[in-house]
Amino acid sequence: MALQILERLSNGGRRFPILHRFYSILTSMCSVSALRGPTPTLFCLRQLVAMGATASCNGEPEPEIEELQCSSSGCVHPYLFPMYVVRVQDFLQMVGPPEPHHILQEKGLLHEWQPGMFVIFVSHQWLGFKHPDPTGAQLAVLRCALQGLMDGTLKVEADVTSRDSGKRLSSQVLQEVAKGYLFLDWFAIPQITTRVFGVNEISDLEATRSDAALAVQSIPAYVEGCDLFLALVPDIMHSDTGKQCNYLTWLSRGWCRAELWCRLLSNREDTSVVVVFSPKEAEFIFPLDWQENRISDGLFTVESDRAEVVKLGEMALTSKLDHLRFHGPLTHYRFYLARQNQLLNKEKEEWDLPGFLKFFDFSLESAVQETNGMTGMLCAVLAGDVNIIQKLVEQGANPNGRALGLGDMGYYDSQTLLMVAAKSGQDALVLSALLKASADCNLLSRAGIDPLWLARRPGHVRVLLAARATIHGPSSTNPLNGVAGRGSADTVRVFLESRCDPAKASIDGFAPLHALPLFGRSNPDVFETTRLLLAYRANVNVQCETQIQDRLFVFEVVRARVTVALWGLAHADPYWRKLASIPGATPLTMAAMQGDKGLVKLLLELEAEVDIPNERGDTPEALALLSGHQDVAQLLSMFHV
């Protein structure tokens, strides 16, 4: 009863914010089971008051709430089973296929999570039906990557699109890695896939099955409890299906998406996700990669998991919105509020103008006049509300407004509303509404791209072309490059049917076939688009131009060449190594550098020549090897003339 009274008094924070904060702390610290019934509730409330909000309902003392970002009692998601971790130093000594939970437990290598531990969560795709890494190849990459983080030879970089974001792992985080702990599902969760001594009796088997189920249900809480999140995605073949597993296939898995969402939507100060492609290459995740991969659309081995795992994403997003509502920043709160229905695959909301202003916390004046952060027009565009776009324009809002301050969400400064609408995958009607309001379809961003470059749907292309967007005008880039790299094959087809030249290079020297490996790591249509471009007479051996017209890009290439000259190609950071290698590179060269074994195979099948060097004289095989993709280099070595 006490809890219900407190909830009513808090009234969602609108009348008594302090009481709402107190209620939030109480409910976050007490498990659902502890809050059932009046006696446990009062007991927990008394403990909370007596201990200054530093104890959990089980009576165990905990760190201060501000520091306890993800204890077993402070997370959005419940801990139903202890989180078991392995010391990083112990993991580095392991070799071969990883041993399961019960073996590590017998060896004394498992440790139950305690506050103060620095824990690294490893999200990965299983490479076998009964064993996650039958050959040990996947975890060998992880060991090399961890060692590289510790000794400074592996630098985590922003993806090539977000390069100027300045994002880095802090020196404090890097120092903690060596003395930290590792969470890996195979180590942490009791397994019942093999019969082992001690679990053959029905009662023991059922206990193990129950523990395993509880541990699996606790994975979102484990994600929240970790200090560093690694997506381990080297390009390796599945031992049972014979299919390549990589970043794209990892992104397709429903559980992997849930882990990703729970990390990025947690209320931690740092929600970085590091994607490990090879022992020598790791990047921060491209922000739109998670926004474009909804949990509800993911692949599940057990189909009945889908509905429950989708709820985890809903919980994470709801919690994020609650946190941002009270703690800010307002820009992020409005962003997730505008995107929530699209992210959760729900019908979009429709408002009248007063309802919209109230929902997003605007006055009419601020909704029309603000130019920084989530403006009124950006909220309307990302919510997909054509009616509100029209209403705001009628009140004087600028249909050519530009994004500012949303780079960490994947929408970079100077991108126009039309670009945001296309990039976020809105219905073509949203683009039509902006164009009807006199939005200019040929405005460029500071990167020299236009709305066509960011088209994601066939309808986007048709609407923009109807508004006289230029496919081959004097602007700096070939829009087909952007669409080929990140758009669907159907969208590319509309371009080609509109007589867009698939062989044309932009002023940075790239042709569409180069954009596929460079920007298409998360694009499921890369293979189909490759075949489509070649069917329209693109040249499979086209080389990046060496006489680059883009002055800024030339400057970056010169910087890369100087860096490589000083440190050597093998020791240069991946960004500089790639940039220095681009002039004269073929699509096969780019795919080899990216370690995309599937695309390398396809290009070879389509008669790509394996020995064409870039301007520096580097072959695809040499660059694959220098980038840490030995299996790709080995494949290429078999095709030498």
MARZA-479559 format. One record per residue (C-alpha): residue number from 0; z negated, y, x negated. Coordinates in Angstrom, 3 decimals, m for minus. Example, Ala and Ser with C-alpha at 12.3 -4.5 7.8 and 13.67 -1.06 7.14 Angstrom:
! MARZA-479559
 vexti        Z        Y        X
     0   m7.800   m4.500  m12.300
     1   m7.140   m1.060  m13.670
//
This chain:
! MARZA-479559
 vexti        Z        Y        X
     0    0.000    0.000    0.000
     1   m0.844    2.356   m2.878
     2    2.649    1.931   m4.278
     3    4.279    2.674   m0.926
     4    2.194    5.859   m0.524
     5    3.058    6.988   m4.027
     6    6.754    6.301   m3.355
     7    6.705    8.369   m0.165
     8    4.870   11.265   m1.810
     9    7.297   11.291   m4.716
    10   10.228   11.449   m2.248
    11   12.799   10.679   m4.925
    12   11.520   13.535   m7.086
    13   12.638   16.269   m4.700
    14    9.176   17.415   m3.566
    15    6.837   16.264   m6.328
    16    8.697   15.618   m9.601
    17    5.500   14.737  m11.490
    18    4.573   12.104   m8.927
    19    8.112   10.743   m9.056
    20    7.896   10.456  m12.840
    21    4.539    8.681  m12.478
    22    6.015    6.346   m9.867
    23    9.023    5.634  m12.113
    24    6.762    4.766  m15.045
    25    4.659    2.496  m12.857
    26    7.606    0.601  m11.417
    27    9.307    0.283  m14.794
    28    6.145   m1.110  m16.390
    29    5.207   m3.569  m13.677
    30    7.334   m6.621  m13.017
    31    8.485   m7.351   m9.496
    32    6.040  m10.237   m9.236
    33    3.167   m8.003  m10.370
    34    3.923   m5.498   m7.637
    35    3.826   m7.993   m4.780
    36    0.752   m7.544   m2.649
    37   m1.943   m4.835   m2.630
    38   m4.325   m6.293   m5.208
    39   m1.874   m6.693   m8.119
    40   m0.460   m3.246   m7.361
    41   m3.871   m1.570   m7.477
    42   m4.771   m3.510  m10.602
    43   m1.607   m2.332  m12.343
    44   m2.139    1.239  m11.154
    45   m5.723    1.253  m12.462
    46   m4.552   m0.123  m15.792
    47   m1.861    2.515  m16.000
    48   m4.349    5.318  m15.454
    49   m7.044    3.800  m17.681
    50   m4.688    3.212  m20.605
    51   m2.742    6.433  m20.325
    52    0.463    4.637  m19.253
    53    0.495    2.520  m22.414
    54   m0.172   m0.951  m21.055
    55    1.846   m3.488  m19.130
    56    0.716   m5.297  m16.017
    57   m0.240   m8.388  m17.994
    58   m2.967   m6.435  m19.759
    59   m1.297   m6.408  m23.170
    60   m1.312   m2.991  m24.926
    61    2.108   m1.501  m25.482
    62    3.488    1.476  m27.429
    63    3.715    4.910  m25.834
    64    6.262    5.106  m23.011
    65    8.487    7.565  m24.872
    66    8.728    5.150  m27.798
    67    8.916    1.984  m25.707
    68   12.576    2.172  m24.864
    69   13.066   m1.515  m24.326
    70    9.917   m3.577  m24.330
    71    9.634   m6.586  m22.058
    72    8.016   m4.365  m19.460
    73    9.881   m1.080  m19.905
    74   13.495   m1.984  m19.227
    75   15.660   m1.659  m16.156
    76   16.293   m5.407  m16.287
    77   13.428   m7.933  m16.271
    78   12.394  m10.176  m19.142
    79   12.070  m13.647  m17.626
    80   11.930  m15.478  m20.960
    81   10.793  m14.330  m24.419
    82   13.413  m12.867  m26.720
    83   13.721  m15.036  m29.827
    84   15.279  m13.559  m32.941
    85   16.104  m14.613  m36.512
    86   15.433  m12.536  m39.609
    87   18.603  m10.995  m41.011
    88   17.638  m12.235  m44.473
    89   17.255  m15.799  m43.167
    90   20.597  m15.561  m41.378
    91   22.342  m14.457  m44.569
    92   21.243  m17.698  m46.228
    93   22.796  m19.891  m43.521
    94   26.137  m21.625  m44.064
    95   28.567  m23.555  m41.894
    96   28.369  m24.035  m38.117
    97   25.220  m22.361  m36.726
    98   22.308  m24.565  m35.714
    99   20.935  m24.342  m32.154
   100   17.651  m22.983  m30.819
   101   15.540  m26.146  m31.094
   102   16.541  m26.832  m34.710
   103   15.736  m23.296  m35.802
   104   12.459  m23.532  m33.914
   105   11.543  m26.723  m35.789
   106   12.369  m25.001  m39.082
   107   10.171  m22.018  m38.228
   108   13.095  m19.589  m38.323
   109   12.694  m18.217  m34.797
   110   10.440  m15.255  m34.106
   111    9.379  m13.937  m30.725
   112   10.262  m10.287  m30.292
   113    7.417   m7.838  m30.811
   114    7.354   m4.029  m30.466
   115    8.417   m2.362  m33.673
   116   10.994   m4.986  m34.648
   117   14.468   m3.643  m35.419
   118   16.788   m6.025  m33.574
   119   20.568   m6.360  m33.754
   120   22.201   m7.791  m30.623
   121   25.348   m9.795  m31.365
   122   27.789  m10.105  m28.482
   123   30.547  m12.651  m29.067
   124   32.940  m15.038  m27.368
   125   32.335  m18.768  m27.774
   126   34.993  m20.571  m29.802
   127   34.294  m23.989  m28.301
   128   33.224  m25.447  m24.972
   129   30.032  m26.995  m26.361
   130   29.458  m24.989  m29.515
   131   29.920  m21.240  m30.049
   132   31.353  m21.503  m33.559
   133   32.314  m25.093  m34.469
   134   33.626  m24.213  m37.932
   135   31.220  m21.389  m38.723
   136   34.127  m18.972  m39.275
   137   32.946  m16.390  m36.759
   138   29.419  m16.103  m38.158
   139   30.779  m16.060  m41.715
   140   32.455  m12.762  m40.751
   141   29.132  m11.513  m39.379
   142   27.307  m12.351  m42.604
   143   29.897  m10.471  m44.653
   144   29.752   m7.515  m42.279
   145   25.948   m7.309  m42.378
   146   25.996   m7.529  m46.158
   147   28.613   m4.769  m46.199
   148   26.449   m2.541  m44.004
   149   23.493   m3.088  m46.324
   150   25.286   m2.445  m49.599
   151   27.482    0.362  m48.258
   152   30.832   m1.373  m48.731
   153   31.460   m1.514  m44.952
   154   31.678    1.866  m43.235
   155   31.595    2.027  m39.444
   156   34.219    4.517  m38.292
   157   35.327    6.084  m35.059
   158   38.476    4.520  m33.599
   159   41.742    6.143  m34.601
   160   41.916    8.154  m31.341
   161   38.381    9.561  m31.697
   162   38.613   10.052  m35.443
   163   37.411   13.681  m35.464
   164   34.253   12.910  m33.446
   165   32.166   12.731  m36.630
   166   30.236    9.731  m35.348
   167   28.422    7.645  m37.967
   168   25.599    5.127  m38.140
   169   22.513    6.985  m39.309
   170   21.050    6.255  m42.738
   171   17.837    5.166  m40.977
   172   19.689    2.509  m38.978
   173   21.475    1.227  m42.071
   174   18.173    0.983  m43.955
   175   16.633   m1.028  m41.107
   176   19.397   m3.652  m41.077
   177   18.158   m5.464  m44.207
   178   14.642   m5.921  m42.845
   179   15.751   m6.388  m39.265
   180   16.193   m9.311  m36.880
   181   19.214  m10.808  m35.175
   182   19.668  m11.829  m31.547
   183   22.387  m14.429  m30.999
   184   22.513  m16.453  m27.787
   185   22.913  m19.810  m29.599
   186   19.800  m19.109  m31.650
   187   17.729  m17.529  m28.892
   188   18.427  m19.627  m25.802
   189   17.363  m23.280  m25.357
   190   20.480  m25.420  m25.131
   191   21.060  m28.503  m22.953
   192   24.623  m29.278  m24.033
   193   23.486  m32.100  m26.337
   194   20.835  m34.784  m25.968
   195   18.083  m34.250  m28.509
   196   14.765  m35.943  m29.147
   197   12.067  m34.502  m26.925
   198   14.245  m33.351  m24.035
   199   15.656  m36.659  m22.843
   200   12.992  m37.238  m20.225
   201   13.806  m35.728  m16.856
   202   10.797  m33.414  m16.863
   203   11.580  m32.090  m20.355
   204   15.245  m31.746  m19.541
   205   14.438  m29.785  m16.397
   206   12.059  m27.550  m18.337
   207   14.749  m26.857  m20.919
   208   17.291  m26.163  m18.195
   209   14.848  m23.793  m16.500
   210   14.083  m21.972  m19.763
   211   17.793  m21.679  m20.515
   212   18.496  m20.240  m17.061
   213   15.671  m17.713  m17.390
   214   16.843  m16.715  m20.861
   215   20.417  m16.202  m19.649
   216   19.144  m14.043  m16.790
   217   17.184  m12.018  m19.352
   218   20.224  m11.168  m21.506
   219   20.612   m7.655  m20.031
   220   16.974   m6.961  m20.919
   221   17.547   m8.314  m24.421
   222   20.488   m5.908  m24.762
   223   18.258   m2.988  m23.797
   224   15.606   m4.129  m26.244
   225   17.917   m4.077  m29.254
   226   18.408   m1.196  m31.660
   227   21.958   m1.975  m32.761
   228   24.739   m3.647  m30.757
   229   27.528   m5.502  m32.563
   230   30.587   m6.921  m30.821
   231   31.750   m9.724  m33.118
   232   35.487  m10.094  m32.441
   233   37.426  m11.483  m35.440
   234   40.775  m13.010  m34.512
   235   40.002  m16.772  m34.573
   236   41.424  m19.731  m32.645
   237   39.363  m21.444  m29.920
   238   38.705  m25.004  m31.088
   239   39.334  m26.591  m27.666
   240   42.034  m24.443  m26.038
   241   43.952  m23.518  m29.195
   242   44.154  m19.908  m27.975
   243   43.374  m16.883  m30.122
   244   40.048  m15.199  m29.439
   245   39.722  m11.549  m30.430
   246   38.712   m8.114  m29.165
   247   41.043   m8.342  m26.186
   248   39.733  m11.729  m25.035
   249   36.128  m10.643  m25.653
   250   36.728   m7.613  m23.428
   251   38.121   m9.877  m20.704
   252   34.919  m11.932  m20.335
   253   32.634  m10.946  m17.461
   254   29.398  m11.648  m19.337
   255   30.612   m9.731  m22.408
   256   31.439   m6.795  m20.161
   257   27.961   m6.969  m18.637
   258   26.348   m6.920  m22.089
   259   28.550   m3.961  m23.021
   260   27.705   m2.036  m19.856
   261   23.970   m2.693  m20.202
   262   24.099   m1.273  m23.719
   263   26.205    1.806  m22.982
   264   24.371    2.590  m19.733
   265   20.882    2.076  m21.117
   266   18.560    5.048  m21.359
   267   18.199    4.786  m25.103
   268   18.984    7.854  m27.192
   269   21.571    5.913  m29.206
   270   23.798    3.551  m27.219
   271   26.420    3.003  m29.922
   272   28.538   m0.148  m29.841
   273   29.993   m1.312  m33.155
   274   33.049   m3.578  m32.972
   275   33.394   m5.894  m35.985
   276   37.049   m6.886  m36.421
   277   36.817   m8.389  m39.898
   278   34.485   m8.431  m42.908
   279   36.124   m5.163  m43.972
   280   36.651   m3.345  m40.687
   281   34.200   m2.109  m38.062
   282   34.645    0.704  m35.545
   283   32.702    2.381  m32.783
   284   34.132    1.289  m29.461
   285   36.771    3.502  m27.861
   286   34.961    5.030  m24.819
   287   37.653    4.136  m22.289
   288   37.661    0.464  m23.296
   289   34.503   m0.195  m21.293
   290   35.411    2.155  m18.436
   291   38.723    0.337  m17.930
   292   37.115   m3.123  m17.935
   293   34.978   m3.515  m14.840
   294   32.517   m6.374  m14.619
   295   33.847   m7.296  m11.180
   296   37.301   m7.998  m12.649
   297   36.057  m10.040  m15.627
   298   36.590  m13.732  m16.311
   299   33.676  m16.086  m15.646
   300   33.411  m19.721  m16.669
   301   31.112  m20.237  m13.682
   302   32.638  m18.306  m10.793
   303   29.325  m18.169   m8.917
   304   27.989  m15.948  m11.728
   305   30.307  m13.099  m10.741
   306   28.313  m11.630   m7.847
   307   25.010  m11.768   m9.734
   308   26.414  m10.303  m12.945
   309   28.114   m7.484  m11.000
   310   24.651   m6.581   m9.676
   311   23.452   m6.171  m13.251
   312   26.130   m3.538  m13.831
   313   25.185   m1.775  m10.617
   314   21.532   m1.737  m11.679
   315   22.439   m0.330  m15.084
   316   24.596    2.457  m13.625
   317   22.025    3.353  m10.959
   318   19.305    3.551  m13.599
   319   21.527    5.713  m15.816
   320   22.145    8.134  m12.967
   321   18.415    8.288  m12.137
   322   17.585    8.997  m15.764
   323   20.272   11.655  m16.181
   324   19.297   13.319  m12.937
   325   15.825   14.103  m14.258
   326   16.457   14.346  m17.994
   327   20.087   15.460  m18.293
   328   22.486   16.349  m19.608
   329   23.978   17.535  m16.340
   330   27.510   16.975  m17.639
   331   26.869   13.254  m18.116
   332   25.123   12.992  m14.754
   333   28.119   14.493  m12.971
   334   30.533   12.336  m14.969
   335   28.912    9.051  m13.956
   336   28.431   10.320  m10.425
   337   32.153   11.049  m10.155
   338   33.167    7.731  m11.756
   339   30.662    5.390  m10.146
   340   32.767    4.105   m7.257
   341   35.772    3.460   m9.495
   342   33.563    1.747  m12.100
   343   31.928   m0.444   m9.456
   344   35.224   m1.188   m7.678
   345   34.069    0.426   m4.455
   346   35.824    2.639   m1.929
   347   35.818    6.264   m3.027
   348   33.684    8.732   m1.125
   349   35.163   11.641    0.745
   350   33.386   14.935    1.294
   351   33.898   18.266    2.953
   352   33.454   21.168    0.540
   353   29.735   21.822    1.294
   354   28.998   18.097    0.927
   355   30.828   17.949   m2.403
   356   28.966   20.973   m3.763
   357   25.621   19.499   m2.757
   358   26.446   16.037   m4.124
   359   27.388   17.379   m7.563
   360   24.814   20.204   m7.589
   361   27.226   23.158   m7.654
   362   27.278   26.549   m6.054
   363   30.742   27.483   m4.865
   364   30.959   30.098   m7.608
   365   29.977   27.670  m10.392
   366   32.299   24.941   m9.092
   367   35.245   27.317   m9.279
   368   34.430   29.331  m12.393
   369   32.761   26.943  m14.867
   370   35.035   25.936  m17.747
   371   32.709   23.807  m19.890
   372   31.521   20.242  m19.251
   373   32.027   18.618  m15.863
   374   33.571   21.460  m13.901
   375   34.124   21.312  m10.167
   376   37.773   20.417  m10.653
   377   36.958   17.661  m13.152
   378   34.438   16.173  m10.716
   379   37.043   16.209   m7.955
   380   39.733   14.692  m10.205
   381   37.509   11.901  m11.579
   382   36.248   11.143   m8.076
   383   39.874   10.971   m6.920
   384   39.331   13.438   m4.061
   385   42.634   15.120   m3.192
   386   41.090   17.161   m0.370
   387   38.462   18.752   m2.631
   388   41.065   19.519   m5.293
   389   43.004   21.478   m2.669
   390   39.864   23.240   m1.375
   391   38.726   24.308   m4.846
   392   42.185   25.632   m5.741
   393   42.194   27.626   m2.511
   394   38.910   29.185   m3.676
   395   40.466   30.160   m7.008
   396   39.905   27.136   m9.263
   397   42.384   26.686  m12.107
   398   44.689   23.639  m11.676
   399   45.481   23.868  m15.404
   400   41.848   23.657  m16.470
   401   41.061   21.726  m19.634
   402   38.362   19.286  m20.656
   403   35.659   20.670  m22.923
   404   32.570   18.823  m24.111
   405   33.512   15.359  m22.796
   406   34.698   13.753  m26.036
   407   31.947   11.121  m26.037
   408   33.260    9.977  m22.656
   409   36.811    9.630  m23.985
   410   38.225   12.890  m22.593
   411   38.903   15.155  m25.527
   412   38.774   18.926  m25.726
   413   41.941   20.676  m24.508
   414   43.209   17.773  m22.387
   415   44.369   19.152  m19.037
   416   43.331   18.063  m15.562
   417   46.654   16.243  m15.207
   418   45.917   14.355  m18.429
   419   42.421   13.448  m17.218
   420   43.811   12.231  m13.891
   421   46.369   10.011  m15.644
   422   44.014    8.791  m18.358
   423   41.326    7.769  m15.851
   424   43.829    5.745  m13.825
   425   43.649    7.849  m10.659
   426   46.007    7.311   m7.756
   427   49.321    9.131   m8.188
   428   48.327   11.275   m5.175
   429   45.740   13.008   m7.370
   430   48.450   14.012   m9.847
   431   50.641   15.116   m6.939
   432   47.845   17.331   m5.587
   433   47.452   19.036   m8.965
   434   51.200   19.529   m9.307
   435   51.385   20.944   m5.797
   436   48.689   23.415   m6.866
   437   50.987   24.556   m9.727
   438   49.601   22.439  m12.560
   439   52.008   22.492  m15.522
   440   53.171   18.960  m16.374
   441   54.426   20.003  m19.819
   442   51.291   21.608  m21.237
   443   50.165   20.030  m24.504
   444   46.722   19.182  m25.801
   445   45.609   20.193  m29.265
   446   46.828   16.763  m30.447
   447   50.324   17.629  m29.207
   448   50.408   15.123  m26.343
   449   51.367   15.763  m22.721
   450   50.379   14.115  m19.409
   451   53.246   11.610  m19.653
   452   51.794   10.289  m22.934
   453   48.611    9.338  m21.044
   454   50.271    7.788  m17.973
   455   48.596    4.524  m16.971
   456   50.442    3.634  m13.784
   457   54.117    3.519  m12.762
   458   53.349    6.072  m10.061
   459   52.110    8.523  m12.679
   460   55.461    8.447  m14.457
   461   57.471    8.839  m11.255
   462   55.395   11.806  m10.058
   463   55.510   13.574  m13.424
   464   59.253   13.005  m13.888
   465   59.879   14.300  m10.382
   466   58.021   17.458  m11.443
   467   60.418   17.742  m14.413
   468   58.142   16.521  m17.157
   469   60.196   16.150  m20.336
   470   60.716   12.720  m21.870
   471   62.620   13.977  m24.912
   472   61.921   17.666  m25.120
   473   60.918   19.807  m28.102
   474   57.275   18.704  m27.836
   475   55.627   16.916  m30.715
   476   55.235   13.340  m29.552
   477   57.246   10.653  m27.819
   478   55.286    9.941  m24.606
   479   56.451    6.329  m24.669
   480   54.216    5.838  m27.728
   481   51.104    6.492  m25.677
   482   52.227    4.438  m22.710
   483   53.308    1.482  m24.867
   484   49.979    1.421  m26.670
   485   47.572    1.815  m23.753
   486   49.586    1.597  m20.529
   487   50.841   m1.368  m18.541
   488   54.192   m3.091  m19.053
   489   55.224   m1.946  m15.573
   490   54.582    1.659  m16.595
   491   56.685    1.176  m19.738
   492   59.473   m0.297  m17.609
   493   59.630    2.870  m15.468
   494   60.053    4.911  m18.660
   495   62.846    2.674  m19.905
   496   64.609    2.693  m16.564
   497   64.511    6.500  m16.781
   498   66.553    6.264  m20.000
   499   63.693    6.896  m22.380
   500   64.796    5.904  m25.889
   501   62.552    3.062  m27.190
   502   63.735    3.686  m30.745
   503   62.859    7.392  m30.904
   504   60.097    8.329  m33.334
   505   57.755   11.244  m32.680
   506   57.113   13.938  m35.276
   507   54.246   11.874  m36.740
   508   56.836    9.219  m37.656
   509   55.831    6.552  m35.120
   510   58.085    4.633  m32.760
   511   56.741    2.814  m29.646
   512   56.716   m0.558  m31.444
   513   54.314    0.920  m34.017
   514   52.021    2.203  m31.279
   515   51.535   m1.296  m29.849
   516   49.398   m2.708  m32.698
   517   47.824    0.661  m33.524
   518   46.590    1.552  m30.014
   519   46.939   m1.746  m28.155
   520   43.996   m3.863  m29.300
   521   42.490   m3.686  m25.811
   522   45.790   m3.787  m23.914
   523   46.485   m7.152  m22.183
   524   50.190   m6.239  m21.767
   525   51.005   m5.876  m25.476
   526   53.103   m9.063  m25.676
   527   55.063   m8.309  m22.511
   528   55.646   m4.721  m23.591
   529   56.887   m5.855  m27.017
   530   59.490   m8.105  m25.429
   531   60.440   m5.382  m22.970
   532   61.044   m2.786  m25.693
   533   63.205   m5.206  m27.636
   534   65.157   m6.054  m24.488
   535   65.989   m2.344  m24.301
   536   67.240   m2.489  m27.907
   537   64.272   m1.292  m29.877
   538   64.502   m2.340  m33.533
   539   61.906   m4.987  m34.436
   540   62.065   m3.873  m38.086
   541   61.924   m0.121  m37.480
   542   59.996    1.671  m40.225
   543   57.693    4.642  m39.781
   544   59.525    7.694  m41.005
   545   58.566    8.956  m44.441
   546   59.732   12.535  m43.814
   547   57.026   13.393  m41.273
   548   57.444   16.636  m39.340
   549   53.853   16.950  m38.098
   550   52.170   19.186  m40.688
   551   48.626   18.197  m39.750
   552   49.512   14.533  m39.964
   553   51.215   15.092  m43.308
   554   48.011   16.688  m44.565
   555   45.982   13.658  m43.386
   556   48.403   11.254  m45.081
   557   48.145   13.238  m48.339
   558   44.339   13.072  m48.113
   559   44.627    9.331  m47.567
   560   46.911    8.905  m50.557
   561   44.475   10.844  m52.782
   562   41.543    8.781  m51.518
   563   43.401    5.533  m52.162
   564   44.416    6.736  m55.626
   565   40.773    7.457  m56.475
   566   39.137    4.364  m54.984
   567   41.961    1.858  m54.787
   568   43.460    0.459  m51.596
   569   40.994   m2.450  m51.499
   570   37.927   m0.186  m51.661
   571   39.087    2.660  m49.425
   572   37.680    2.960  m45.915
   573   39.920    1.310  m43.270
   574   41.039    4.646  m41.816
   575   42.300    5.947  m45.157
   576   43.821    2.570  m46.071
   577   45.791    2.487  m42.818
   578   46.853    6.107  m43.021
   579   48.056    5.762  m46.604
   580   50.025    2.655  m45.622
   581   51.771    4.040  m42.519
   582   54.850    5.767  m44.027
   583   57.565    3.120  m44.218
   584   55.495    0.535  m42.311
   585   57.177   m1.827  m39.820
   586   55.574   m3.044  m36.569
   587   54.774   m6.298  m38.416
   588   53.000   m4.316  m41.140
   589   50.887   m2.521  m38.528
   590   50.025   m5.758  m36.715
   591   49.052   m7.397  m40.016
   592   46.768   m4.504  m40.969
   593   45.108   m4.710  m37.553
   594   44.649   m8.475  m37.914
   595   46.426   m9.195  m34.622
   596   47.497  m12.769  m35.292
   597   49.056  m13.256  m31.863
   598   51.237  m10.176  m32.204
   599   52.174  m11.152  m35.767
   600   53.327  m14.548  m34.486
   601   55.329  m12.938  m31.682
   602   57.060  m10.481  m34.014
   603   57.942  m13.311  m36.385
   604   59.380  m15.292  m33.471
   605   61.429  m12.207  m32.592
   606   62.896  m12.213  m36.121
   607   60.776   m9.552  m37.778
   608   61.342   m9.561  m41.530
   609   58.217  m10.442  m43.475
   610   59.069   m8.852  m46.842
   611   59.849   m5.244  m45.911
   612   57.449   m3.069  m47.937
   613   56.126    0.306  m46.888
   614   56.723    3.459  m48.923
   615   53.903    2.490  m51.296
   616   55.456   m0.924  m51.853
   617   52.810   m2.884  m49.907
   618   53.968   m5.905  m47.890
   619   52.452   m6.983  m44.559
   620   50.809   m9.959  m46.288
   621   49.160   m7.788  m48.930
   622   47.818   m5.338  m46.342
   623   46.476   m8.158  m44.151
   624   44.592   m9.535  m47.135
   625   43.203   m6.125  m48.132
   626   42.027   m5.575  m44.542
   627   40.025   m8.804  m44.507
   628   42.436  m10.822  m42.345
   629   42.966  m13.860  m44.576
   630   44.301  m16.080  m41.793
   631   47.014  m13.534  m40.982
   632   47.900  m13.259  m44.677
   633   48.122  m17.045  m44.889
   634   50.435  m17.138  m41.871
   635   52.704  m14.499  m43.384
   636   52.806  m16.323  m46.717
   637   54.526  m19.243  m44.980
   638   57.481  m17.035  m43.969
   639   58.514  m15.654  m47.353
   640   62.198  m16.006  m48.172
//
